[in-house]
Amino acid sequence: MDSIYWVVSRDCNQKCPHCYNDSEPGAPSLRADEISRCVAHLPDPDDVPISRIILSGGEVLAWTALLFHTLQQLHERYLGKTAVWVQTNGDLLDAPTLDRLLDEHVRRVDVSSMDRFHPRSTLDRLEILTQLFESRGMVPATGTADDQDRLTFGFWGATEDQWIGPLWPRGRARQKGLSAARPEHEFCRMWSGARNFLDYRSEGSEVNIQLDDVYPCCPMTCRPIGRLLDEPLIQILDRCAHDPVLQALNQGRPEAMGESLGISEEYGLRRTRELGNHCLWCDEFFTKHALDRLAQGGRTERGIVDIDLNLEAIRRQRPAPEASPLCIAVRPIVTEPQGS
C-alpha cells in the first residue's frame, strides 16, 4: 500500500472557504483512546507494507497532544518501517514544535496552504518556514527514491497546476459554488481518487480515513465504506473487494458503477455531464441507487446529498457542459503524491 491519508482531527485555526471536509475551530476530533484503537486496526506491517501514513486535519497542530499521541502510537506499531508525514497549514509551526515532530520520527512535513484560499499571513510564512526546515537539515522533497533516506519538506496548495486545483465539490467548496470541477476532471483516476484503493498489496493504492470513517478516496463518497473503530482496515477492504459497484471505483470508472444494477455506463457518462462532474454523479448514484452499499452511522458521512440544489448552484457559476461525445478523456495519473 502506498499511502494512508488520515485526518485525525477536523479542528482547525482557520475556516477556509474551499475546505472540502468543513474543518474549522472546534470541529470534531478523535480522542486519544480512539486513536489507539484505530492504530491497532491499521494493517500489520509484516503482512501489508505501507510506504507512508500522512496525518492531516483540520490543522494537526491545533491539538498537539493528540498529534503526538498519534505519532507515538504509530511508531510503536511500525517501528520505522512506514514513513510518517505531517500535513499542516504552517501557521502554528515553530522551532520547538518542529524539533519534537522530528524527535517523534516524522520524515516529511508538507505545508499545504500555498494558494489564494488561505490568508496572506499564511502565505507570508513560506520563507520563514523554509529557513526553519533547512536549519534542521531538511531538504525539499523531490518525489524520487532519494527522499526515503532523508528528512524532507514541501510547499503546495490548491493551485491550477495541482491535481486538486479545480477543487473537489465537497464541503464549503461545494456549498459556496467554488469548485470548477468538470467532467474532464476525473478525480477517480488521479492520485487521491478511488483508483486502486482496494489493491492494497500493489503500488498506487491509497485509502482515506476521516476520523475513524474509511473512504475509497479523498473527495469521499456520501457515506464511508466502514469504520476503523469497528473493524480492521484490511477486513473492510476485503469485504468491499467483492462488490462490483466498489470495484468500478477501484478501476477509476465511476461512470460504470451501476452496470451490475442494470444502469449502463452510457447513462453514468450522461449524468456526469449533466451534473457537471464525476463526484456529483457519485453522490447521485449512491443516494438514489446504492446507498445500502455504504456504511451507516459514520461521524463524517454527508448523508442524503441534495443533488438538485447543488446542480442549480453549479449552473449559476458556469455554462452547462457540452453534451457531444460519450467518452471522456483520461488525464494523467499523479504518480508522486504530495498529500491529499
Secondary structure as GFF3:
##gff-version 3
##sequence-region A 1 340
A	DSSP	beta_strand	3	7	.	.	.	ID=ss1
A	DSSP	alpha_helix	32	40	.	.	.	ID=ss2
A	DSSP	beta_strand	52	56	.	.	.	ID=ss3
A	DSSP	three_ten_helix	60	62	.	.	.	ID=ss4
A	DSSP	alpha_helix	64	78	.	.	.	ID=ss5
A	DSSP	beta_strand	83	88	.	.	.	ID=ss6
A	DSSP	alpha_helix	95	103	.	.	.	ID=ss7
A	DSSP	beta_strand	106	111	.	.	.	ID=ss8
A	DSSP	alpha_helix	120	123	.	.	.	ID=ss9
A	DSSP	alpha_helix	126	135	.	.	.	ID=ss10
A	DSSP	beta_strand	139	140	.	.	.	ID=ss11
A	DSSP	three_ten_helix	145	149	.	.	.	ID=ss12
A	DSSP	beta_strand	152	155	.	.	.	ID=ss13
A	DSSP	alpha_helix	171	175	.	.	.	ID=ss14
A	DSSP	three_ten_helix	187	189	.	.	.	ID=ss15
A	DSSP	beta_strand	206	210	.	.	.	ID=ss16
A	DSSP	beta_strand	213	215	.	.	.	ID=ss17
A	DSSP	beta_strand	226	227	.	.	.	ID=ss18
A	DSSP	alpha_helix	233	240	.	.	.	ID=ss19
A	DSSP	alpha_helix	244	250	.	.	.	ID=ss20
A	DSSP	three_ten_helix	254	256	.	.	.	ID=ss21
A	DSSP	three_ten_helix	259	261	.	.	.	ID=ss22
A	DSSP	alpha_helix	265	275	.	.	.	ID=ss23
A	DSSP	alpha_helix	278	289	.	.	.	ID=ss24
A	DSSP	three_ten_helix	291	293	.	.	.	ID=ss25
A	DSSP	alpha_helix	307	317	.	.	.	ID=ss26
###
